[in-house]
Amino acid sequence: MPAASQAGQDHRLATIEALTAEDVAAAILYAVSQPARVNVNEIVIRPTDQER
């Protein structure tokens, strides 16, 4: 990877706000607290400013 591309990638990754344990716990609590008629098959958790 060219140096400029690597520097851009490093900067982008450094600016992503990391998820906290509380963020993950809140998502899990949401999933397990749904009524029995609700089936949560999958949870994807990532920072909102992260690209796919």
PDB file of N, H, CA, C and O in Angstrom:
ATOM      1  N   MET A   1       0.860  -1.175   0.000  1.00  0.00           N
ATOM      2  CA  MET A   1       0.000   0.000   0.000  1.00  0.00           C
ATOM      3  C   MET A   1       0.902   1.231   0.000  1.00  0.00           C
ATOM      4  O   MET A   1       1.842   1.303   0.792  1.00  0.00           O
ATOM      5  N   PRO A   2       0.633   2.203  -0.876  1.00  0.00           N
ATOM      6  CA  PRO A   2       1.437   3.426  -0.890  1.00  0.00           C
ATOM      7  C   PRO A   2       1.373   4.141   0.458  1.00  0.00           C
ATOM      8  O   PRO A   2       0.389   4.022   1.188  1.00  0.00           O
ATOM      9  N   ALA A   3       2.429   4.883   0.778  1.00  0.00           N
ATOM     10  H   ALA A   3       3.229   4.979   0.185  1.00  0.00           H
ATOM     11  CA  ALA A   3       2.529   5.559   2.078  1.00  0.00           C
ATOM     12  C   ALA A   3       1.350   6.499   2.323  1.00  0.00           C
ATOM     13  O   ALA A   3       0.832   6.553   3.438  1.00  0.00           O
ATOM     14  N   ALA A   4       0.921   7.236   1.305  1.00  0.00           N
ATOM     15  H   ALA A   4       1.343   7.192   0.399  1.00  0.00           H
ATOM     16  CA  ALA A   4      -0.202   8.167   1.469  1.00  0.00           C
ATOM     17  C   ALA A   4      -1.483   7.414   1.790  1.00  0.00           C
ATOM     18  O   ALA A   4      -2.267   7.846   2.635  1.00  0.00           O
ATOM     19  N   SER A   5      -1.698   6.293   1.121  1.00  0.00           N
ATOM     20  H   SER A   5      -1.061   5.941   0.434  1.00  0.00           H
ATOM     21  CA  SER A   5      -2.894   5.481   1.382  1.00  0.00           C
ATOM     22  C   SER A   5      -2.852   4.911   2.790  1.00  0.00           C
ATOM     23  O   SER A   5      -3.865   4.899   3.488  1.00  0.00           O
ATOM     24  N   GLN A   6      -1.685   4.438   3.209  1.00  0.00           N
ATOM     25  H   GLN A   6      -0.861   4.448   2.642  1.00  0.00           H
ATOM     26  CA  GLN A   6      -1.533   3.880   4.553  1.00  0.00           C
ATOM     27  C   GLN A   6      -1.766   4.958   5.608  1.00  0.00           C
ATOM     28  O   GLN A   6      -2.406   4.702   6.628  1.00  0.00           O
ATOM     29  N   ALA A   7      -1.249   6.163   5.367  1.00  0.00           N
ATOM     30  H   ALA A   7      -0.729   6.372   4.538  1.00  0.00           H
ATOM     31  CA  ALA A   7      -1.433   7.256   6.314  1.00  0.00           C
ATOM     32  C   ALA A   7      -2.915   7.621   6.425  1.00  0.00           C
ATOM     33  O   ALA A   7      -3.414   7.876   7.521  1.00  0.00           O
ATOM     34  N   GLY A   8      -3.612   7.646   5.293  1.00  0.00           N
ATOM     35  H   GLY A   8      -3.207   7.439   4.403  1.00  0.00           H
ATOM     36  CA  GLY A   8      -5.044   7.931   5.307  1.00  0.00           C
ATOM     37  C   GLY A   8      -5.825   6.871   6.061  1.00  0.00           C
ATOM     38  O   GLY A   8      -6.732   7.181   6.832  1.00  0.00           O
ATOM     39  N   GLN A   9      -5.465   5.629   5.833  1.00  0.00           N
ATOM     40  H   GLN A   9      -4.728   5.377   5.206  1.00  0.00           H
ATOM     41  CA  GLN A   9      -6.115   4.502   6.523  1.00  0.00           C
ATOM     42  C   GLN A   9      -5.863   4.588   8.029  1.00  0.00           C
ATOM     43  O   GLN A   9      -6.782   4.409   8.828  1.00  0.00           O
ATOM     44  N   ASP A  10      -4.627   4.859   8.408  1.00  0.00           N
ATOM     45  H   ASP A  10      -3.880   5.004   7.759  1.00  0.00           H
ATOM     46  CA  ASP A  10      -4.287   4.972   9.830  1.00  0.00           C
ATOM     47  C   ASP A  10      -5.069   6.105  10.489  1.00  0.00           C
ATOM     48  O   ASP A  10      -5.568   5.951  11.604  1.00  0.00           O
ATOM     49  N   HIS A  11      -5.177   7.239   9.802  1.00  0.00           N
ATOM     50  H   HIS A  11      -4.772   7.364   8.896  1.00  0.00           H
ATOM     51  CA  HIS A  11      -5.919   8.380  10.352  1.00  0.00           C
ATOM     52  C   HIS A  11      -7.401   8.038  10.515  1.00  0.00           C
ATOM     53  O   HIS A  11      -8.006   8.345  11.542  1.00  0.00           O
ATOM     54  N   ARG A  12      -7.973   7.407   9.505  1.00  0.00           N
ATOM     55  H   ARG A  12      -7.482   7.157   8.671  1.00  0.00           H
ATOM     56  CA  ARG A  12      -9.395   7.044   9.566  1.00  0.00           C
ATOM     57  C   ARG A  12      -9.655   6.099  10.722  1.00  0.00           C
ATOM     58  O   ARG A  12     -10.622   6.277  11.462  1.00  0.00           O
ATOM     59  N   LEU A  13      -8.812   5.105  10.888  1.00  0.00           N
ATOM     60  H   LEU A  13      -8.026   4.960  10.287  1.00  0.00           H
ATOM     61  CA  LEU A  13      -8.999   4.146  11.979  1.00  0.00           C
ATOM     62  C   LEU A  13      -8.808   4.804  13.338  1.00  0.00           C
ATOM     63  O   LEU A  13      -9.470   4.430  14.306  1.00  0.00           O
ATOM     64  N   ALA A  14      -7.913   5.776  13.418  1.00  0.00           N
ATOM     65  H   ALA A  14      -7.375   6.079  12.631  1.00  0.00           H
ATOM     66  CA  ALA A  14      -7.649   6.453  14.687  1.00  0.00           C
ATOM     67  C   ALA A  14      -8.812   7.345  15.106  1.00  0.00           C
ATOM     68  O   ALA A  14      -8.947   7.659  16.289  1.00  0.00           O
ATOM     69  N   THR A  15      -9.652   7.760  14.164  1.00  0.00           N
ATOM     70  H   THR A  15      -9.543   7.506  13.203  1.00  0.00           H
ATOM     71  CA  THR A  15     -10.755   8.664  14.495  1.00  0.00           C
ATOM     72  C   THR A  15     -12.064   7.946  14.798  1.00  0.00           C
ATOM     73  O   THR A  15     -13.039   8.591  15.183  1.00  0.00           O
ATOM     74  N   ILE A  16     -12.108   6.636  14.633  1.00  0.00           N
ATOM     75  H   ILE A  16     -11.316   6.112  14.320  1.00  0.00           H
ATOM     76  CA  ILE A  16     -13.322   5.878  14.947  1.00  0.00           C
ATOM     77  C   ILE A  16     -13.446   5.753  16.461  1.00  0.00           C
ATOM     78  O   ILE A  16     -12.528   5.284  17.133  1.00  0.00           O
ATOM     79  N   GLU A  17     -14.590   6.177  16.987  1.00  0.00           N
ATOM     80  H   GLU A  17     -15.336   6.558  16.441  1.00  0.00           H
ATOM     81  CA  GLU A  17     -14.825   6.047  18.422  1.00  0.00           C
ATOM     82  C   GLU A  17     -15.126   4.584  18.744  1.00  0.00           C
ATOM     83  O   GLU A  17     -16.062   3.993  18.207  1.00  0.00           O
ATOM     84  N   ALA A  18     -14.326   4.027  19.615  1.00  0.00           N
ATOM     85  H   ALA A  18     -13.565   4.507  20.052  1.00  0.00           H
ATOM     86  CA  ALA A  18     -14.470   2.614  19.964  1.00  0.00           C
ATOM     87  C   ALA A  18     -15.765   2.363  20.724  1.00  0.00           C
ATOM     88  O   ALA A  18     -16.246   3.219  21.467  1.00  0.00           O
ATOM     89  N   LEU A  19     -16.311   1.184  20.525  1.00  0.00           N
ATOM     90  H   LEU A  19     -15.920   0.489  19.921  1.00  0.00           H
ATOM     91  CA  LEU A  19     -17.484   0.774  21.294  1.00  0.00           C
ATOM     92  C   LEU A  19     -17.053   0.466  22.726  1.00  0.00           C
ATOM     93  O   LEU A  19     -15.911   0.081  22.979  1.00  0.00           O
ATOM     94  N   THR A  20     -17.980   0.643  23.643  1.00  0.00           N
ATOM     95  H   THR A  20     -18.907   0.956  23.437  1.00  0.00           H
ATOM     96  CA  THR A  20     -17.713   0.315  25.045  1.00  0.00           C
ATOM     97  C   THR A  20     -18.418  -0.998  25.401  1.00  0.00           C
ATOM     98  O   THR A  20     -19.285  -1.477  24.670  1.00  0.00           O
ATOM     99  N   ALA A  21     -18.030  -1.548  26.516  1.00  0.00           N
ATOM    100  H   ALA A  21     -17.325  -1.159  27.109  1.00  0.00           H
ATOM    101  CA  ALA A  21     -18.695  -2.754  27.011  1.00  0.00           C
ATOM    102  C   ALA A  21     -20.176  -2.464  27.261  1.00  0.00           C
ATOM    103  O   ALA A  21     -21.023  -3.336  27.063  1.00  0.00           O
ATOM    104  N   GLU A  22     -20.483  -1.254  27.691  1.00  0.00           N
ATOM    105  H   GLU A  22     -19.796  -0.546  27.851  1.00  0.00           H
ATOM    106  CA  GLU A  22     -21.867  -0.875  27.948  1.00  0.00           C
ATOM    107  C   GLU A  22     -22.687  -0.848  26.658  1.00  0.00           C
ATOM    108  O   GLU A  22     -23.870  -1.187  26.673  1.00  0.00           O
ATOM    109  N   ASP A  23     -22.071  -0.450  25.547  1.00  0.00           N
ATOM    110  H   ASP A  23     -21.110  -0.175  25.535  1.00  0.00           H
ATOM    111  CA  ASP A  23     -22.759  -0.459  24.247  1.00  0.00           C
ATOM    112  C   ASP A  23     -23.173  -1.882  23.871  1.00  0.00           C
ATOM    113  O   ASP A  23     -24.303  -2.118  23.443  1.00  0.00           O
ATOM    114  N   VAL A  24     -22.257  -2.809  24.034  1.00  0.00           N
ATOM    115  H   VAL A  24     -21.340  -2.617  24.381  1.00  0.00           H
ATOM    116  CA  VAL A  24     -22.535  -4.204  23.692  1.00  0.00           C
ATOM    117  C   VAL A  24     -23.567  -4.784  24.657  1.00  0.00           C
ATOM    118  O   VAL A  24     -24.477  -5.500  24.238  1.00  0.00           O
ATOM    119  N   ALA A  25     -23.429  -4.480  25.935  1.00  0.00           N
ATOM    120  H   ALA A  25     -22.690  -3.898  26.276  1.00  0.00           H
ATOM    121  CA  ALA A  25     -24.380  -4.973  26.933  1.00  0.00           C
ATOM    122  C   ALA A  25     -25.793  -4.462  26.652  1.00  0.00           C
ATOM    123  O   ALA A  25     -26.762  -5.205  26.808  1.00  0.00           O
ATOM    124  N   ALA A  26     -25.918  -3.214  26.243  1.00  0.00           N
ATOM    125  H   ALA A  26     -25.131  -2.610  26.116  1.00  0.00           H
ATOM    126  CA  ALA A  26     -27.243  -2.657  25.941  1.00  0.00           C
ATOM    127  C   ALA A  26     -27.884  -3.385  24.761  1.00  0.00           C
ATOM    128  O   ALA A  26     -29.088  -3.640  24.767  1.00  0.00           O
ATOM    129  N   ALA A  27     -27.085  -3.718  23.753  1.00  0.00           N
ATOM    130  H   ALA A  27     -26.106  -3.511  23.748  1.00  0.00           H
ATOM    131  CA  ALA A  27     -27.622  -4.448  22.599  1.00  0.00           C
ATOM    132  C   ALA A  27     -28.068  -5.854  22.997  1.00  0.00           C
ATOM    133  O   ALA A  27     -29.108  -6.332  22.543  1.00  0.00           O
ATOM    134  N   ILE A  28     -27.295  -6.502  23.830  1.00  0.00           N
ATOM    135  H   ILE A  28     -26.451  -6.114  24.199  1.00  0.00           H
ATOM    136  CA  ILE A  28     -27.661  -7.846  24.301  1.00  0.00           C
ATOM    137  C   ILE A  28     -28.912  -7.785  25.160  1.00  0.00           C
ATOM    138  O   ILE A  28     -29.807  -8.618  25.014  1.00  0.00           O
ATOM    139  N   LEU A  29     -28.984  -6.808  26.053  1.00  0.00           N
ATOM    140  H   LEU A  29     -28.257  -6.132  26.172  1.00  0.00           H
ATOM    141  CA  LEU A  29     -30.175  -6.657  26.896  1.00  0.00           C
ATOM    142  C   LEU A  29     -31.411  -6.440  26.043  1.00  0.00           C
ATOM    143  O   LEU A  29     -32.465  -7.014  26.316  1.00  0.00           O
ATOM    144  N   TYR A  30     -31.290  -5.611  25.006  1.00  0.00           N
ATOM    145  H   TYR A  30     -30.434  -5.144  24.784  1.00  0.00           H
ATOM    146  CA  TYR A  30     -32.413  -5.401  24.085  1.00  0.00           C
ATOM    147  C   TYR A  30     -32.874  -6.737  23.499  1.00  0.00           C
ATOM    148  O   TYR A  30     -34.068  -7.037  23.485  1.00  0.00           O
ATOM    149  N   ALA A  31     -31.920  -7.537  23.015  1.00  0.00           N
ATOM    150  H   ALA A  31     -30.950  -7.294  23.025  1.00  0.00           H
ATOM    151  CA  ALA A  31     -32.269  -8.792  22.346  1.00  0.00           C
ATOM    152  C   ALA A  31     -32.944  -9.776  23.302  1.00  0.00           C
ATOM    153  O   ALA A  31     -33.947 -10.397  22.949  1.00  0.00           O
ATOM    154  N   VAL A  32     -32.405  -9.916  24.491  1.00  0.00           N
ATOM    155  H   VAL A  32     -31.590  -9.412  24.778  1.00  0.00           H
ATOM    156  CA  VAL A  32     -32.953 -10.927  25.412  1.00  0.00           C
ATOM    157  C   VAL A  32     -34.208 -10.457  26.126  1.00  0.00           C
ATOM    158  O   VAL A  32     -34.898 -11.264  26.748  1.00  0.00           O
ATOM    159  N   SER A  33     -34.520  -9.168  26.050  1.00  0.00           N
ATOM    160  H   SER A  33     -33.960  -8.512  25.544  1.00  0.00           H
ATOM    161  CA  SER A  33     -35.710  -8.683  26.747  1.00  0.00           C
ATOM    162  C   SER A  33     -36.934  -8.584  25.839  1.00  0.00           C
ATOM    163  O   SER A  33     -37.970  -8.069  26.260  1.00  0.00           O
ATOM    164  N   GLN A  34     -36.834  -9.061  24.620  1.00  0.00           N
ATOM    165  H   GLN A  34     -35.993  -9.480  24.278  1.00  0.00           H
ATOM    166  CA  GLN A  34     -37.968  -9.036  23.701  1.00  0.00           C
ATOM    167  C   GLN A  34     -38.983 -10.109  24.099  1.00  0.00           C
ATOM    168  O   GLN A  34     -38.613 -11.127  24.684  1.00  0.00           O
ATOM    169  N   PRO A  35     -40.255  -9.886  23.787  1.00  0.00           N
ATOM    170  CA  PRO A  35     -41.276 -10.895  24.101  1.00  0.00           C
ATOM    171  C   PRO A  35     -41.005 -12.201  23.347  1.00  0.00           C
ATOM    172  O   PRO A  35     -40.276 -12.218  22.355  1.00  0.00           O
ATOM    173  N   ALA A  36     -41.585 -13.262  23.820  1.00  0.00           N
ATOM    174  H   ALA A  36     -42.177 -13.248  24.626  1.00  0.00           H
ATOM    175  CA  ALA A  36     -41.356 -14.594  23.237  1.00  0.00           C
ATOM    176  C   ALA A  36     -41.726 -14.653  21.753  1.00  0.00           C
ATOM    177  O   ALA A  36     -41.209 -15.503  21.028  1.00  0.00           O
ATOM    178  N   ARG A  37     -42.600 -13.778  21.297  1.00  0.00           N
ATOM    179  H   ARG A  37     -43.020 -13.088  21.886  1.00  0.00           H
ATOM    180  CA  ARG A  37     -43.013 -13.814  19.886  1.00  0.00           C
ATOM    181  C   ARG A  37     -41.966 -13.176  18.957  1.00  0.00           C
ATOM    182  O   ARG A  37     -42.081 -13.247  17.734  1.00  0.00           O
ATOM    183  N   VAL A  38     -40.959 -12.561  19.555  1.00  0.00           N
ATOM    184  H   VAL A  38     -40.866 -12.503  20.549  1.00  0.00           H
ATOM    185  CA  VAL A  38     -39.912 -11.898  18.775  1.00  0.00           C
ATOM    186  C   VAL A  38     -38.679 -12.790  18.755  1.00  0.00           C
ATOM    187  O   VAL A  38     -38.214 -13.251  19.797  1.00  0.00           O
ATOM    188  N   ASN A  39     -38.159 -13.027  17.558  1.00  0.00           N
ATOM    189  H   ASN A  39     -38.537 -12.652  16.711  1.00  0.00           H
ATOM    190  CA  ASN A  39     -36.960 -13.848  17.406  1.00  0.00           C
ATOM    191  C   ASN A  39     -35.832 -12.964  16.877  1.00  0.00           C
ATOM    192  O   ASN A  39     -35.869 -12.514  15.732  1.00  0.00           O
ATOM    193  N   VAL A  40     -34.852 -12.726  17.703  1.00  0.00           N
ATOM    194  H   VAL A  40     -34.822 -13.092  18.634  1.00  0.00           H
ATOM    195  CA  VAL A  40     -33.677 -11.955  17.286  1.00  0.00           C
ATOM    196  C   VAL A  40     -32.634 -12.972  16.851  1.00  0.00           C
ATOM    197  O   VAL A  40     -32.022 -13.645  17.680  1.00  0.00           O
ATOM    198  N   ASN A  41     -32.437 -13.076  15.542  1.00  0.00           N
ATOM    199  H   ASN A  41     -32.934 -12.529  14.868  1.00  0.00           H
ATOM    200  CA  ASN A  41     -31.523 -14.075  15.001  1.00  0.00           C
ATOM    201  C   ASN A  41     -30.075 -13.617  14.966  1.00  0.00           C
ATOM    202  O   ASN A  41     -29.155 -14.430  15.057  1.00  0.00           O
ATOM    203  N   GLU A  42     -29.882 -12.332  14.837  1.00  0.00           N
ATOM    204  H   GLU A  42     -30.629 -11.672  14.764  1.00  0.00           H
ATOM    205  CA  GLU A  42     -28.525 -11.844  14.617  1.00  0.00           C
ATOM    206  C   GLU A  42     -28.414 -10.403  15.108  1.00  0.00           C
ATOM    207  O   GLU A  42     -29.345  -9.611  14.963  1.00  0.00           O
ATOM    208  N   ILE A  43     -27.278 -10.082  15.680  1.00  0.00           N
ATOM    209  H   ILE A  43     -26.521 -10.726  15.797  1.00  0.00           H
ATOM    210  CA  ILE A  43     -26.995  -8.716  16.082  1.00  0.00           C
ATOM    211  C   ILE A  43     -25.638  -8.350  15.494  1.00  0.00           C
ATOM    212  O   ILE A  43     -24.660  -9.077  15.672  1.00  0.00           O
ATOM    213  N   VAL A  44     -25.583  -7.231  14.798  1.00  0.00           N
ATOM    214  H   VAL A  44     -26.378  -6.641  14.653  1.00  0.00           H
ATOM    215  CA  VAL A  44     -24.324  -6.702  14.278  1.00  0.00           C
ATOM    216  C   VAL A  44     -24.094  -5.378  14.977  1.00  0.00           C
ATOM    217  O   VAL A  44     -24.927  -4.475  14.908  1.00  0.00           O
ATOM    218  N   ILE A  45     -22.962  -5.266  15.651  1.00  0.00           N
ATOM    219  H   ILE A  45     -22.284  -6.000  15.708  1.00  0.00           H
ATOM    220  CA  ILE A  45     -22.667  -4.054  16.392  1.00  0.00           C
ATOM    221  C   ILE A  45     -21.346  -3.502  15.875  1.00  0.00           C
ATOM    222  O   ILE A  45     -20.333  -4.201  15.845  1.00  0.00           O
ATOM    223  N   ARG A  46     -21.372  -2.223  15.464  1.00  0.00           N
ATOM    224  H   ARG A  46     -22.195  -1.655  15.488  1.00  0.00           H
ATOM    225  CA  ARG A  46     -20.143  -1.558  15.038  1.00  0.00           C
ATOM    226  C   ARG A  46     -20.302  -0.069  15.276  1.00  0.00           C
ATOM    227  O   ARG A  46     -21.426   0.426  15.368  1.00  0.00           O
ATOM    228  N   PRO A  47     -19.206   0.645  15.376  1.00  0.00           N
ATOM    229  CA  PRO A  47     -19.305   2.096  15.555  1.00  0.00           C
ATOM    230  C   PRO A  47     -20.068   2.726  14.405  1.00  0.00           C
ATOM    231  O   PRO A  47     -19.965   2.263  13.269  1.00  0.00           O
ATOM    232  N   THR A  48     -20.827   3.767  14.679  1.00  0.00           N
ATOM    233  H   THR A  48     -20.911   4.143  15.601  1.00  0.00           H
ATOM    234  CA  THR A  48     -21.650   4.386  13.644  1.00  0.00           C
ATOM    235  C   THR A  48     -20.824   5.037  12.540  1.00  0.00           C
ATOM    236  O   THR A  48     -21.310   5.193  11.420  1.00  0.00           O
ATOM    237  N   ASP A  49     -19.597   5.414  12.834  1.00  0.00           N
ATOM    238  H   ASP A  49     -19.203   5.287  13.744  1.00  0.00           H
ATOM    239  CA  ASP A  49     -18.781   6.051  11.792  1.00  0.00           C
ATOM    240  C   ASP A  49     -17.885   5.064  11.053  1.00  0.00           C
ATOM    241  O   ASP A  49     -17.031   5.472  10.266  1.00  0.00           O
ATOM    242  N   GLN A  50     -18.073   3.773  11.298  1.00  0.00           N
ATOM    243  H   GLN A  50     -18.767   3.441  11.936  1.00  0.00           H
ATOM    244  CA  GLN A  50     -17.281   2.749  10.592  1.00  0.00           C
ATOM    245  C   GLN A  50     -17.936   2.427   9.268  1.00  0.00           C
ATOM    246  O   GLN A  50     -19.148   2.218   9.202  1.00  0.00           O
ATOM    247  N   GLU A  51     -17.145   2.388   8.219  1.00  0.00           N
ATOM    248  H   GLU A  51     -16.161   2.558   8.273  1.00  0.00           H
ATOM    249  CA  GLU A  51     -17.656   1.996   6.930  1.00  0.00           C
ATOM    250  C   GLU A  51     -17.736   0.480   6.846  1.00  0.00           C
ATOM    251  O   GLU A  51     -17.093  -0.227   7.622  1.00  0.00           O
ATOM    252  N   ARG A  52     -18.521  -0.014   5.909  1.00  0.00           N
ATOM    253  H   ARG A  52     -19.044   0.560   5.279  1.00  0.00           H
ATOM    254  CA  ARG A  52     -18.628  -1.457   5.714  1.00  0.00           C
ATOM    255  C   ARG A  52     -17.378  -2.011   5.131  1.00  0.00           C
ATOM    256  O   ARG A  52     -17.288  -3.216   4.896  1.00  0.00           O
TER     257      ARG A  52
END
